[in-house]
């Protein structure tokens, strides 16, 4: 394991990239070869059958069979068709096996049984004959001649394809795929080499195991030093602080990543830490502690990359001050807890003395009642899990945006029909509720209310989303059309998508708006699927 960890980064990246590329290229090549082989054979089969059908209906062939002898241009037409489809051979025979036309090169011997289904049953026949390089694909179609009151099979048209030629085409496509894959592999190798070298430059030529060793040593050294050490970057963000510094500065939690001005309460200390000047042995009073502060800027490429500070405690009564500081902290915490508890007791006492018993109970159980209200609606009134999931997400979003999202207590919904899936509901309800949120956010008012109501009483399911936003003007009345929106250019697709989903489900949407008062959207979905089937 140790030897594996010490493998150079360049080798690790190169090995990983090559392994992944080989696996991906191998899988893609296999899938491509399988699919191309199957598609090319299917295309050849379709082409053989369609070509044979086309020839059987051509007037020149129909006339030949009616006259019981090939017409003059039959071979010329047949050859043109064969060249166009790149078939190996085309054979036209009558019922007795007399050849009316034969163009191309025969690959295998003809078997009279091949024509049996076409001559007897008048059906199309697609067969593979031969093995290996001798395999031939044949499409055999009957030639139907219409007489006065009936049709009769007078012969057959056979279109042959050499499977060896088809396989050669497939092999060529696979070789092309492998060549492209090889190019991708080479690019991946060079890219991994470039990435590894770039990482080595960023890590000053050190391997990852060397960096981790240095990091462990650096932490051990910093934590073992009794002198407090603090490092910040050019933005004043703390990047490192050892345990001694935390003890000297009375910092209990991990403050790395925070601004030093937010952590250090002393203005003089904060100003000194924010300075980019070199500081040597400056005495500073901080929280009843006398400390000696040193500062050394970190220079990288002739530019300041940060500053490292060191603190030494020079207080002779350090232990006493620490003890007093801890007692003081405990005292402050106890006073804070007592104060908060007293405030709540005073509120309750005042409500009870004023005989405001209901207000006192409401004060104590408000949050519990809210949770119980939501639980009652979700698990007793709105029983469809898809709608529950959407509403729970929107409740969280409304809480973040400080919107009062109200779910009507009179709502009732049984599990929705199977044809109303989760995806259409997300499009319909999600867009309408999000639009309501945006509407109340655009309006400059303190109370932002969006309400939701649903009922499935009767033959339809009705959803109602209302907001107290600024409303929709007459100019914005075409909002259900794609690209039309009151929010500016490149908008106006949400409600158009809602309209589209409703059309597929056989539903409708209605809306009513008053300028400055708000908008109400009503969605009506049938319980039975009548449209979009």
LINZI-V215416 format. One line per field, one symbol per residue. ss: DSSP state (H for helix, E for strand, L for the rest). phi: phi as a letter, one per 20 degrees, with the letter a starting at -180 (. if undefined). Layout:
ss->???
phi->???
This chain:
ss->LHHHHLLLHHHHHHHHHHHHHHHHHHHHHHHHHHHHHHHHHHHHHHHHHHHHHHHHHLHHHHHHHHLLLLLLLHHHHHHHHHHHHLLLEEEEEELLLLEEEEEELLLLLLLHHHHHHHHHHLLLEEEEELLHHHLEEEEEEEEEEELLLLEEEEEEEEEEEEHHHHHHHHHHHHHHHHHHHHHHHHHHHHHHHHHHHHHHHHLLLLLHHHHHHHHHHHHHHHHHLLLEEEEEELLLEEEEELHHHHHHHLLLLLLLLLEHHHHLLLHHHHHHHHLLLLEEEEEEEELLEEEEEEEEEEEELLEEEEEEEEEEELLLLHHHHHHHHHHHHHHHHHHHHHHHHHHHHHHHHHHHHLLLHHHHHHHHHHHHHHHHHHHHHHHHHELLHHHHHHHHHHHHHHHHLLLEEEELLLLEELLLLLLLLHHHHHHHHHHHHHHHHHHHHHLLLLLLEEEEEEELLLLEEEEEEEELLLLLLHHHLLLLLLLLLLLLLLLLLHHHHHHHHHHHHLLEEEEEEELLLEEEEEEEEELLLLLLL
phi->.ffffefggfffffffffffffffffffffffffffffffffffffffffffffffefgffgffffembfffefffffffffffelefbccccefenfeebbcncfecffdgffeffffedmdfcdcdcncmfefcdcddcfeededgcbdbfdrcddddceffffffffffffffffffffffffffffffffffffffffelmefgfffffffffffffffeffefccccefenefdabeffffffeldeeedfndfffeeeeefffffffffeefccleebeblmdecddcccfedclmcfdqbddcccedefdgfffffffffffffffffffffffffffffffffffemefffffffedgffffffffffffdcdeeefffgffffffffffffemdeeddgfefbbegfgffeeffffffffgffffffffffffeebfedccdcbbbcfnecdddccccdfendeffefeffefnebedoflcndfffffffffffemdcccbcbcgndpccdcdddffdedcmf
